[in-house]
Amino acid sequence: MISDKENSVDPTVQTIVEMFPEDFLRNTARETGVVERERKIDVVILFWVTTLGFGVRFLSTIRGLKRKYEEKAKTTLSISSFYDRFTPEMVDFLRKCVLHAIEFQAQQTGRVLDDKLKR
């Protein structure tokens, strides 16, 4: 039997997932031209790998992101088909996601700081 602790989701992760539902990501990708038709690249997986996988001590190269994408999507891609996704349209898509996150947080008026953050 799986304990509640093992089955629970980190509240931060839960908030981020609520902030970026799959429908929002797919619709925004279509609006910005990142996705014209669903093919081998899943924009939802690409979004999460790009946003959560890039940074200090994380996947700091396109090849690293590609490997993580392939692991999560359970597929293989040529480096060029993955690399070609990083376009001005992708920048516009990510910009709209950031604006959406800011608007989402602005609507969350009832948030209380954790005791650790109050110190």
Secondary structure in CASP SS format (residue, H / E / C, confidence):
PFRMAT SS
TARGET T0000
AUTHOR 0000-0000-0000
METHOD secondary structure of the structure
MODEL  1
M C 1.00
I C 1.00
S C 1.00
D H 1.00
K H 1.00
E H 1.00
N H 1.00
S C 1.00
V C 1.00
D C 1.00
P H 1.00
T H 1.00
V H 1.00
Q H 1.00
T H 1.00
I H 1.00
V H 1.00
E H 1.00
M H 1.00
F C 1.00
P C 1.00
E H 1.00
D H 1.00
F H 1.00
L H 1.00
R H 1.00
N H 1.00
T H 1.00
A H 1.00
R H 1.00
E H 1.00
T H 1.00
G C 1.00
V C 1.00
V C 1.00
E C 1.00
R C 1.00
E C 1.00
R C 1.00
K C 1.00
I C 1.00
D C 1.00
V H 1.00
V H 1.00
I H 1.00
L H 1.00
F H 1.00
W H 1.00
V H 1.00
T H 1.00
T H 1.00
L H 1.00
G H 1.00
F C 1.00
G C 1.00
V C 1.00
R C 1.00
F C 1.00
L C 1.00
S C 1.00
T C 1.00
I H 1.00
R H 1.00
G H 1.00
L H 1.00
K H 1.00
R H 1.00
K H 1.00
Y H 1.00
E H 1.00
E H 1.00
K H 1.00
A H 1.00
K C 1.00
T C 1.00
T C 1.00
L C 1.00
S C 1.00
I H 1.00
S H 1.00
S H 1.00
F H 1.00
Y H 1.00
D C 1.00
R C 1.00
F C 1.00
T C 1.00
P H 1.00
E H 1.00
M H 1.00
V H 1.00
D H 1.00
F H 1.00
L H 1.00
R H 1.00
K H 1.00
C H 1.00
V H 1.00
L H 1.00
H H 1.00
A H 1.00
I H 1.00
E H 1.00
F H 1.00
Q H 1.00
A H 1.00
Q C 1.00
Q C 1.00
T C 1.00
G C 1.00
R C 1.00
V C 1.00
L C 1.00
D C 1.00
D H 1.00
K H 1.00
L H 1.00
K H 1.00
R C 1.00
END
